[in-house]
Amino acid sequence: SKATVSVLNCSSATQPFTMGDANQEVTLEAARKQKIHNLKLKTACLENEEYIQELHVSDWSENQRQRLSGAHEKAHELLTSVEVGTKWNLTEAYDLAKLMRVCGLEMSQRELFKPEDKPQFLDVVGLKKTLAELKNNRNKTRIVSFTGVIDNAITKVEKVEEELRRSQLDATQLAQVPAMTLKQMEDIMNVTQIQAALTSTNEQIEAQVTQLGRVNEIQNVAMTDGEMQVAEEQFWTKIQLQERLIELIKDKFRQIQKTEDENAPFKKIYEVQKKANQETSQMKDAKRRLKQRCETDLKHIHDAIQKADLEDAESMKRFASMKDKSERFIKDNLERQEECWRKIQDLERQLQRLGTERFEEVKRRIEENDREEKRRVEYSQFLEVASQHRKLLELTVYNCDLAIRCTGLVEEL
């Protein structure tokens, strides 16, 4: 109506038009046309049945009988057209919300991995780069080199990267787990050996001790010869050398303390490993819980599909039985009509009643066909929705397994 068009125009003027609205509008328009098509099929069939009823009350004649026979043939064709042409697949009869409600599913699609999700593993690639830099550490005086550990770590990181490329996982958090460990390894590799740090100081101390020995010799000779001035000069030289020796010894202790402070990372190894184990355990526990929830929903969907298959088989069996019974009924109806035509004058009322029964039967059959087609569409959409959701659940289970394996590898690292 014009009023409806006016309301729709006002509504469209106040709301932004989106692509989703366009798709929904096209779907609704297609469903409306399909509904009109179904209605036309039913109307044509029922109009012909009404025409048959009208012929039943007409006067008997051979021509009339032939017309009725032609109408019956046309009625058979139209009924077949109704059964073949009636479609309800554009009408939404089953969706994800109904699937989750009927099957009692817990996992929503927001929590599931999707095929279009891209893996995030750049941080894992960064780990590999960091390990390569550690392997090429330029500290030649380092206490440890971790060569075997780094090579093994690079192998495991490459394996993790390979696994992630086949997944939809976000490995950002996972890549943060070994960050502190690698930093600790770098700090440890940067530590200088105490012997190397004290080499220069020890050489200066030895030189001072040697000079003190020579000064003592000169001082002793001067004392023996009575050269007191020379002995006094050597005494003051000896004091200066000893003061320098004391400074060198103090510097040696300072370097020892500094090297000891640099070795502090060795004390934190257990704490770093403990924290990393806790993080990986939490990640694996989270993925195990997600996997368990997905497997529970998969079992519910499997059970629902089995139940739906049984119900579908029973419904198809009932419909086939109904159709066979209807075919026999219409065939018997025609045979009885032929008998009535031979006895038209005596059985006119009975013929009219049979025509009415035929009309009602065809009408009921059309309704049964309508209901059956709607049921088939709902079943088909249920299988499609369930299959799509099952694939997402199975994909999530697959990603959970990958995540657990990757986490295990990082945990070993």
SULBEL-V559187 format. One record per backbone hydrogen bond with DSSP energy under -1.0 kcal/mol. NH is the residue of the N-H (numbers start at 1). CO is the residue of the C=O. E is the energy in kcal/mol with one decimal. If there is no record, write none. Layout:
BEGIN
nh=NH co=CO e=E
nh=NH co=CO e=E
END
This chain:
BEGIN
nh=5 co=1 e=-2.3
nh=6 co=2 e=-2.4
nh=7 co=3 e=-2.3
nh=8 co=4 e=-2.6
nh=9 co=5 e=-2.4
nh=10 co=6 e=-2.2
nh=11 co=7 e=-2.6
nh=12 co=8 e=-2.6
nh=13 co=9 e=-1.4
nh=14 co=10 e=-1.3
nh=15 co=11 e=-1.4
nh=22 co=18 e=-1.8
nh=23 co=19 e=-2.4
nh=24 co=20 e=-2.4
nh=25 co=21 e=-2.5
nh=26 co=22 e=-2.5
nh=27 co=23 e=-2.4
nh=28 co=24 e=-2.6
nh=29 co=25 e=-2.3
nh=30 co=26 e=-2.4
nh=31 co=27 e=-2.5
nh=32 co=28 e=-2.2
nh=33 co=29 e=-2.3
nh=34 co=30 e=-2.4
nh=35 co=31 e=-2.3
nh=36 co=32 e=-2.2
nh=37 co=33 e=-2.6
nh=38 co=34 e=-2.6
nh=39 co=35 e=-2.4
nh=40 co=36 e=-2.4
nh=41 co=37 e=-2.1
nh=42 co=38 e=-2.5
nh=43 co=39 e=-2.9
nh=44 co=40 e=-2.7
nh=45 co=41 e=-2.1
nh=46 co=42 e=-3.0
nh=47 co=43 e=-2.9
nh=48 co=44 e=-1.8
nh=49 co=45 e=-1.8
nh=50 co=46 e=-2.5
nh=51 co=47 e=-2.1
nh=52 co=48 e=-2.2
nh=53 co=49 e=-2.3
nh=54 co=50 e=-2.3
nh=55 co=51 e=-1.9
nh=56 co=52 e=-1.5
nh=65 co=61 e=-2.2
nh=66 co=62 e=-2.0
nh=67 co=63 e=-2.4
nh=68 co=64 e=-2.3
nh=69 co=65 e=-1.9
nh=70 co=66 e=-2.4
nh=71 co=67 e=-2.3
nh=72 co=68 e=-2.2
nh=73 co=69 e=-2.0
nh=74 co=70 e=-2.4
nh=75 co=71 e=-2.7
nh=76 co=72 e=-2.1
nh=77 co=73 e=-2.1
nh=78 co=74 e=-2.9
nh=79 co=75 e=-2.6
nh=80 co=76 e=-2.3
nh=81 co=77 e=-2.3
nh=82 co=78 e=-2.4
nh=83 co=79 e=-2.3
nh=84 co=80 e=-2.4
nh=85 co=81 e=-3.1
nh=86 co=82 e=-1.8
nh=91 co=88 e=-1.5
nh=99 co=95 e=-2.1
nh=100 co=96 e=-2.7
nh=101 co=97 e=-2.0
nh=102 co=98 e=-3.2
nh=103 co=99 e=-2.6
nh=105 co=100 e=-1.5
nh=111 co=108 e=-1.4
nh=117 co=114 e=-1.8
nh=120 co=169 e=-2.6
nh=125 co=121 e=-1.8
nh=126 co=122 e=-2.1
nh=127 co=123 e=-1.6
nh=128 co=124 e=-1.8
nh=129 co=125 e=-1.9
nh=130 co=126 e=-2.5
nh=131 co=127 e=-2.5
nh=132 co=128 e=-2.0
nh=133 co=129 e=-2.0
nh=134 co=130 e=-2.2
nh=135 co=131 e=-2.2
nh=136 co=132 e=-1.2
nh=137 co=134 e=-1.6
nh=140 co=138 e=-1.2
nh=142 co=139 e=-1.2
nh=150 co=146 e=-2.9
nh=151 co=147 e=-2.4
nh=152 co=148 e=-2.4
nh=153 co=149 e=-2.4
nh=154 co=150 e=-2.8
nh=155 co=151 e=-2.0
nh=156 co=152 e=-2.1
nh=157 co=153 e=-2.7
nh=158 co=154 e=-2.4
nh=159 co=155 e=-1.9
nh=160 co=156 e=-2.5
nh=161 co=157 e=-2.7
nh=162 co=158 e=-2.4
nh=163 co=159 e=-2.2
nh=164 co=160 e=-2.7
nh=165 co=161 e=-1.9
nh=166 co=163 e=-1.1
nh=167 co=164 e=-2.0
nh=171 co=120 e=-2.8
nh=175 co=171 e=-2.5
nh=177 co=174 e=-1.1
nh=182 co=178 e=-2.7
nh=183 co=179 e=-2.2
nh=184 co=180 e=-2.3
nh=185 co=181 e=-2.5
nh=186 co=182 e=-2.5
nh=187 co=183 e=-2.4
nh=188 co=184 e=-2.6
nh=189 co=185 e=-2.6
nh=190 co=186 e=-1.6
nh=191 co=188 e=-1.2
nh=193 co=141 e=-1.3
nh=197 co=193 e=-2.2
nh=198 co=194 e=-1.8
nh=202 co=198 e=-2.8
nh=203 co=199 e=-2.0
nh=204 co=200 e=-1.9
nh=205 co=201 e=-2.4
nh=206 co=202 e=-2.5
nh=207 co=203 e=-2.0
nh=208 co=204 e=-2.3
nh=209 co=205 e=-2.5
nh=210 co=206 e=-2.2
nh=211 co=207 e=-2.4
nh=212 co=208 e=-2.5
nh=213 co=209 e=-1.9
nh=214 co=210 e=-2.0
nh=215 co=211 e=-2.8
nh=216 co=212 e=-2.5
nh=217 co=213 e=-1.8
nh=218 co=214 e=-2.6
nh=219 co=215 e=-2.9
nh=220 co=216 e=-2.5
nh=221 co=217 e=-2.3
nh=222 co=218 e=-2.5
nh=223 co=219 e=-2.2
nh=224 co=220 e=-2.0
nh=225 co=221 e=-2.2
nh=227 co=222 e=-2.5
nh=228 co=226 e=-1.6
nh=231 co=227 e=-2.2
nh=232 co=228 e=-2.6
nh=233 co=229 e=-2.4
nh=234 co=230 e=-2.3
nh=235 co=231 e=-1.8
nh=236 co=232 e=-2.3
nh=237 co=233 e=-2.2
nh=238 co=234 e=-2.6
nh=239 co=235 e=-2.1
nh=240 co=236 e=-2.1
nh=241 co=237 e=-2.4
nh=242 co=238 e=-2.3
nh=243 co=239 e=-2.5
nh=244 co=240 e=-2.4
nh=245 co=241 e=-2.4
nh=246 co=242 e=-2.4
nh=247 co=243 e=-2.1
nh=248 co=244 e=-2.2
nh=249 co=245 e=-2.3
nh=250 co=246 e=-2.5
nh=251 co=247 e=-2.5
nh=252 co=248 e=-2.2
nh=253 co=249 e=-2.1
nh=254 co=250 e=-2.3
nh=255 co=251 e=-2.4
nh=256 co=252 e=-2.2
nh=257 co=253 e=-2.5
nh=258 co=254 e=-2.5
nh=259 co=255 e=-2.7
nh=260 co=256 e=-2.2
nh=261 co=257 e=-2.3
nh=262 co=258 e=-2.1
nh=263 co=259 e=-1.5
nh=264 co=261 e=-1.5
nh=266 co=263 e=-1.6
nh=267 co=264 e=-2.1
nh=268 co=265 e=-1.0
nh=272 co=268 e=-2.5
nh=273 co=269 e=-2.5
nh=274 co=270 e=-2.7
nh=275 co=271 e=-2.4
nh=276 co=272 e=-2.4
nh=277 co=273 e=-2.5
nh=278 co=274 e=-2.1
nh=279 co=275 e=-2.3
nh=280 co=276 e=-2.5
nh=281 co=277 e=-2.2
nh=282 co=278 e=-2.3
nh=283 co=279 e=-2.2
nh=284 co=280 e=-2.6
nh=285 co=281 e=-2.6
nh=286 co=282 e=-2.2
nh=287 co=283 e=-2.2
nh=288 co=284 e=-2.5
nh=289 co=285 e=-2.3
nh=290 co=286 e=-2.3
nh=291 co=287 e=-2.7
nh=292 co=288 e=-2.6
nh=293 co=289 e=-2.3
nh=294 co=290 e=-2.3
nh=295 co=291 e=-2.8
nh=296 co=292 e=-2.1
nh=297 co=293 e=-2.1
nh=298 co=294 e=-2.7
nh=299 co=295 e=-2.0
nh=300 co=296 e=-2.0
nh=301 co=297 e=-2.6
nh=302 co=298 e=-2.6
nh=303 co=299 e=-2.7
nh=304 co=300 e=-2.4
nh=305 co=301 e=-2.7
nh=306 co=302 e=-2.3
nh=307 co=303 e=-2.4
nh=308 co=304 e=-2.7
nh=309 co=305 e=-2.7
nh=310 co=306 e=-2.0
nh=311 co=307 e=-2.5
nh=312 co=308 e=-2.8
nh=313 co=309 e=-2.4
nh=314 co=310 e=-2.4
nh=315 co=311 e=-2.6
nh=316 co=312 e=-2.7
nh=317 co=313 e=-2.1
nh=318 co=314 e=-2.5
nh=319 co=315 e=-2.9
nh=320 co=316 e=-2.8
nh=321 co=317 e=-2.3
nh=322 co=318 e=-2.6
nh=323 co=319 e=-2.9
nh=324 co=320 e=-2.6
nh=325 co=321 e=-2.5
nh=326 co=322 e=-2.5
nh=327 co=323 e=-2.7
nh=328 co=324 e=-2.3
nh=329 co=325 e=-2.2
nh=330 co=326 e=-2.9
nh=331 co=327 e=-2.7
nh=332 co=328 e=-2.7
nh=333 co=329 e=-2.5
nh=334 co=330 e=-2.6
nh=335 co=331 e=-2.2
nh=336 co=332 e=-2.5
nh=337 co=333 e=-2.1
nh=338 co=334 e=-2.4
nh=339 co=335 e=-2.0
nh=340 co=336 e=-2.3
nh=341 co=337 e=-2.7
nh=342 co=338 e=-1.6
nh=343 co=339 e=-1.1
nh=344 co=341 e=-1.1
nh=347 co=343 e=-2.7
nh=351 co=347 e=-2.6
nh=352 co=348 e=-2.3
nh=353 co=349 e=-2.4
nh=354 co=350 e=-2.7
nh=355 co=351 e=-2.4
nh=356 co=352 e=-2.2
nh=357 co=353 e=-2.5
nh=358 co=354 e=-2.6
nh=359 co=355 e=-2.4
nh=360 co=356 e=-2.6
nh=361 co=357 e=-2.8
nh=362 co=358 e=-3.0
nh=363 co=359 e=-2.5
nh=364 co=360 e=-2.9
nh=365 co=361 e=-3.1
nh=366 co=362 e=-2.7
nh=367 co=363 e=-2.0
nh=368 co=364 e=-3.0
nh=369 co=365 e=-3.1
nh=370 co=366 e=-2.5
nh=371 co=367 e=-2.7
nh=372 co=368 e=-2.7
nh=373 co=369 e=-2.6
nh=374 co=370 e=-2.1
nh=375 co=371 e=-2.4
nh=376 co=372 e=-2.7
nh=377 co=373 e=-2.3
nh=378 co=374 e=-2.4
nh=379 co=375 e=-2.5
nh=380 co=376 e=-2.9
nh=381 co=377 e=-2.8
nh=382 co=378 e=-2.2
nh=383 co=379 e=-2.4
nh=384 co=380 e=-2.1
nh=385 co=381 e=-3.0
nh=386 co=382 e=-3.1
nh=387 co=383 e=-2.6
nh=388 co=384 e=-2.4
nh=389 co=385 e=-2.5
nh=390 co=386 e=-2.6
nh=391 co=387 e=-2.4
nh=392 co=388 e=-1.8
nh=393 co=389 e=-2.3
nh=394 co=390 e=-3.1
nh=395 co=391 e=-2.6
nh=396 co=392 e=-2.3
nh=397 co=393 e=-2.5
nh=398 co=394 e=-2.4
nh=399 co=395 e=-2.5
nh=400 co=396 e=-2.6
nh=401 co=397 e=-2.4
nh=402 co=398 e=-2.2
nh=403 co=399 e=-3.0
nh=404 co=400 e=-2.6
nh=405 co=401 e=-2.4
nh=406 co=402 e=-3.2
nh=407 co=403 e=-2.8
nh=408 co=404 e=-2.4
nh=409 co=405 e=-2.4
nh=410 co=406 e=-2.6
nh=411 co=407 e=-2.8
nh=412 co=408 e=-2.4
nh=413 co=409 e=-2.2
END
